[in-house]
Amino acid sequence: MQVYWGRIIGTIVGGFARSPWMMLIGFIAGYQLDNFLVAYMKFGAGAAKSAQGLPMTFVRPLFQVMGYLAKCDGRVSEAEIRAARAMMHRLGLGPLQVRQSISWFAEGKAPTFSVDEAMQRLTRDGARRAEQRGLFLRLLLEVSLSKGKVEKIERDQLWRISHDLGIGRVDFAQLEAMLRAQRGFRDSPQGSDDRQRVRAAYETLGVPEQATNAEIKKAYKRLMNRNHPDKLVGSSADAATIAVAEQRTREVRRAYDLLKTRRSIR
């Protein structure tokens, strides 16, 4: 798996100084970030792994701390709530796990919640490896960035959590820059086209965007079984009917391949 965001952003930032040396330094710093990200992106596949790949000892503190961060600046925004719910579906959580995650998010918002205890449990039981800790920070930061501006009190808490995870401020800043760049792409015309392709893929499979990975896989198999032209062989179907079945099969396969990649469906 190749990651280039760090090098691209580092070189661009270095270029602002209009110095070849600063561009080189930026490239080297970005290269280090890319190496740091590759390990946990393999584990998290862009933070879209199914729940089967993430233990509840990871998922529970994730949504607890997510709720804590959302509340620490005084108000939980609608953008943060939507981002948290979207994260539950991106992780492939089933209905029961979604309800549990909502309750954990609410626990994190409570005044009695101890983020220190949650982080201690996480590093002891739920995220022992460096790539898991990096994934944890990335998911938190994605939700925090969903509302655009991160208030100082929330940023201070993110830095504190990053320190508990063994991730320095330089790596934290580079990760944030990468995520902001990705958000910028999603807000661009190209990003809009990409979202339309993804929405069309869900429509082709006949499932909502909130569907679980298992539901998407089931819909794909059902449609392939229903539309595959091999089922028409030996029947009285004419050439036009077979051609339509072939076209439909190609559309279903393309839609599933797109969602399979985006959601890391196995």
C-alpha positions in Angstrom: 0.0 0.0 0.0 1.4 3.4 -1.0 0.7 6.7 0.7 1.8 10.0 -0.7 -0.2 12.6 1.1 2.6 13.4 3.6 5.1 14.0 0.9 2.8 16.1 -1.2 1.7 18.3 1.7 5.2 18.6 3.1 6.6 19.7 -0.3 3.8 22.2 -0.8 4.3 23.7 2.7 8.0 23.8 2.2 7.5 25.5 -1.1 5.8 28.5 0.6 9.2 29.4 1.9 10.4 29.6 -1.7 13.5 27.7 -0.7 14.7 24.4 -2.3 16.0 23.4 1.1 12.7 24.0 2.8 11.0 22.0 0.1 13.4 19.1 0.7 12.8 19.3 4.5 9.1 19.3 3.9 9.4 16.3 1.6 11.5 14.3 4.2 9.0 15.2 7.0 6.1 14.1 4.7 8.0 10.8 3.9 8.3 10.1 7.6 4.5 10.7 8.0 3.7 8.4 5.1 5.8 5.6 6.6 4.0 6.2 9.9 0.6 6.0 8.2 1.2 3.0 6.1 1.3 0.6 9.0 -2.1 1.5 10.5 -3.7 2.1 7.1 -3.0 -1.6 6.4 -4.7 -2.5 9.6 -7.5 0.0 9.3 -7.8 0.2 5.4 -8.5 3.9 5.6 -10.5 3.5 8.8 -13.1 1.3 7.1 -12.5 -2.1 8.6 -15.4 -4.2 9.7 -16.1 -4.7 13.4 -14.7 -8.2 13.1 -11.3 -6.6 12.7 -11.6 -4.2 15.7 -12.2 -5.6 19.2 -14.8 -4.0 21.4 -11.9 -3.1 23.7 -11.0 -0.7 20.9 -14.5 0.3 19.7 -15.9 1.1 23.2 -13.2 3.7 24.2 -13.2 5.1 20.6 -16.9 6.2 20.9 -16.5 7.2 24.5 -13.6 9.5 23.8 -15.4 10.7 20.7 -18.3 11.8 22.8 -15.9 13.4 25.3 -14.2 15.4 22.7 -17.5 16.5 21.1 -18.8 17.8 24.4 -15.6 19.3 25.8 -16.0 22.6 23.9 -19.5 23.0 25.5 -21.8 21.8 22.7 -22.1 18.7 20.5 -22.6 19.8 17.0 -24.9 18.2 14.4 -21.9 17.6 12.2 -20.2 15.6 15.0 -23.2 13.5 15.6 -23.5 12.8 11.9 -19.8 12.0 11.6 -20.0 9.6 14.6 -23.0 7.8 13.2 -21.3 7.5 9.8 -18.3 6.1 11.5 -20.4 3.3 13.1 -21.5 2.3 9.6 -18.0 2.6 8.1 -16.7 0.2 10.8 -19.4 -2.3 9.8 -21.1 -2.3 13.1 -24.3 -4.3 13.4 -27.6 -2.9 14.8 -26.8 -4.1 18.4 -23.2 -2.7 18.2 -24.5 0.6 16.8 -26.9 0.9 19.8 -23.9 0.1 22.1 -21.8 2.7 20.4 -24.5 5.3 20.8 -24.6 4.6 24.5 -20.8 4.8 24.8 -20.8 8.1 22.9 -23.4 9.4 25.5 -21.2 8.0 28.4 -18.3 10.1 27.0 -20.4 13.3 27.2 -21.2 12.8 30.8 -19.5 15.0 33.4 -18.4 12.0 35.4 -16.6 10.4 32.4 -12.8 9.9 32.9 -10.9 10.1 29.7 -7.7 9.1 31.6 -9.2 5.8 32.6 -10.6 5.2 29.1 -7.1 5.8 27.6 -5.5 3.5 30.1 -7.9 0.7 29.2 -7.4 1.3 25.5 -3.6 1.2 25.6 -3.7 -1.9 27.9 -6.3 -4.0 26.2 -7.6 -2.4 23.0 -4.7 -0.8 21.1 -1.4 -2.4 22.0 0.2 -2.0 18.6 1.4 1.3 17.1 -0.9 0.9 14.0 -3.9 0.5 16.2 -3.1 3.6 18.2 -2.6 5.6 15.0 -5.9 4.4 13.7 -7.6 5.4 17.0 -6.2 9.0 16.7 -7.2 9.2 13.0 -10.8 8.3 13.7 -11.1 10.8 16.5 -9.6 13.5 14.4 -11.9 12.8 11.5 -14.9 13.4 13.7 -13.4 16.5 15.3 -12.7 18.0 11.9 -16.2 17.3 10.7 -17.4 20.7 12.0 -14.5 22.5 10.4 -13.0 24.5 13.3 -11.5 22.7 16.2 -11.7 24.8 19.4 -8.6 25.3 21.6 -9.9 23.2 24.4 -10.7 20.3 22.1 -7.3 20.6 20.4 -5.6 20.5 23.8 -7.4 17.3 24.6 -6.5 15.8 21.3 -2.8 16.6 21.9 -3.1 15.0 25.3 -4.7 11.9 23.8 -2.0 11.9 21.1 0.7 11.9 23.8 -1.0 9.0 25.6 -0.9 7.1 22.4 2.8 7.8 21.9 2.3 10.0 18.9 4.2 13.3 18.8 2.9 16.7 17.9 4.7 16.8 14.6 3.1 13.6 13.5 -0.3 14.8 14.8 0.0 18.1 12.8 0.9 16.2 9.7 -2.0 13.8 10.1 -4.3 16.7 10.6 -3.0 18.4 7.4 -3.5 15.2 5.4 -7.1 14.8 6.7 -7.9 18.5 5.9 -6.4 18.0 2.4 -8.7 15.0 1.9 -11.7 17.0 3.1 -10.7 19.7 0.6 -10.8 17.1 -2.2 -14.2 15.9 -1.1 -15.5 19.5 -1.2 -14.0 20.0 -4.7 -15.8 19.3 -8.0 -13.8 16.1 -8.3 -14.9 15.1 -4.9 -18.5 15.8 -5.7 -18.2 13.5 -8.8 -16.7 10.8 -6.6 -19.6 11.1 -4.1 -22.0 10.8 -7.0 -20.3 7.6 -8.1 -20.5 6.1 -4.6 -24.2 7.1 -4.3 -24.9 5.5 -7.7 -23.2 2.3 -6.5 -25.5 2.0 -3.5 -28.5 2.7 -5.8 -27.4 0.0 -8.2 -27.2 -2.6 -5.4 -30.5 -1.4 -4.0 -29.2 -0.7 -0.5 -29.0 2.5 1.6 -25.7 4.1 2.4 -26.2 3.1 6.1 -26.2 -0.6 5.1 -23.7 -2.9 6.8 -21.0 -4.7 4.9 -22.9 -8.0 5.3 -26.0 -6.4 3.8 -24.1 -5.1 0.8 -22.5 -8.4 0.2 -25.9 -10.2 0.4 -27.4 -7.7 -2.1 -24.6 -8.2 -4.5 -24.9 -12.0 -4.5 -28.7 -11.8 -4.9 -28.5 -9.5 -7.9 -25.7 -11.5 -9.5 -27.7 -14.6 -9.1 -30.8 -13.0 -10.5 -29.2 -11.2 -13.5 -26.3 -13.4 -14.5 -26.7 -14.2 -18.3 -25.6 -17.8 -17.7 -29.0 -18.4 -16.1 -30.6 -17.6 -19.5 -28.5 -20.1 -21.4 -30.7 -22.9 -22.7 -33.9 -20.8 -22.2 -35.9 -19.2 -24.9 -34.4 -15.8 -24.2 -33.6 -13.7 -27.2 -30.3 -12.0 -27.9 -31.6 -8.6 -26.6 -32.6 -10.1 -23.3 -29.3 -11.7 -22.8 -27.5 -8.5 -23.7 -29.5 -6.6 -21.1 -28.6 -9.3 -18.5 -24.9 -8.9 -19.4 -25.1 -5.2 -19.0 -26.9 -5.4 -15.7 -24.3 -7.9 -14.4 -21.5 -5.6 -15.4 -23.2 -2.6 -13.6 -23.7 -4.7 -10.4 -20.1 -6.0 -10.4 -18.7 -2.4 -10.9 -20.9 -1.0 -8.1 -19.9 -3.8 -5.7 -16.2 -3.5 -6.6 -16.3 0.3 -5.8 -18.0 -0.2 -2.4 -15.8 -3.2 -1.7 -12.7 -1.0 -2.0 -14.2 2.0 -0.2 -15.5 0.0 2.8 -12.8 -2.8 2.8 -15.4 -5.5 2.4 -13.9 -8.9 2.6 
